[in-house]
């Protein structure tokens, strides 16, 4: 096989091109990275730590700004055929995640979602200090993004529900909670699969742009669950809209949009680490 360095670069492959491909590559000398420390005081002295938090704030701000504006545009028009429709809303959420994860992945990892942060923390991919910092930044960014949308058109914002999540008529609490758990599982499992370092090493001949499948996961989950809960799967998105809308309807059963995503993220982390990667069963040698 003739070596072409450019092909290796295009595949984002840090290994030599002469490495075996496909399933035969599973014999590569891959070493599991050490788990992140639970608490790392040294992070507070690093600019990359603060820069990552700022990136999470800005990304979540933009996420809420784009998506809530899309929802408002859909709801204000009585002729739904003249709007983007439910599919357009799903594309707005999925497309925004694709763009923002792509833009921030190299800085903060592009979480933009406390559930994603929790899942990666449970898998020991980041420290507790960083996880808490990220979640605070995401919540503040979400509130700011929804606030800017309300500032543009306050009357319409309040009249059309402010993009707040809620259980749709015809569905009960259990069904809403189940939809949030399963939807978040799909998202976080996709995040683990798309960013798996071992998979990147083994299947390095297959170029994978991680933000793309993550964005598609968000799109598909929105198509499935918008009719049920309006699709939360992101506590920052749900809290930001509820805080700015701030009516009794916005807070009714709001706990579902925290418990559901966090349970779904925890199950996805457990499934990926224990079943898919079998990390607890690997020899320490």
Order of alpha helices (4+ residues) and beta strands (2+ residues): alpha-alpha-alpha-alpha-alpha-alpha-alpha-alpha-alpha-alpha-alpha-alpha
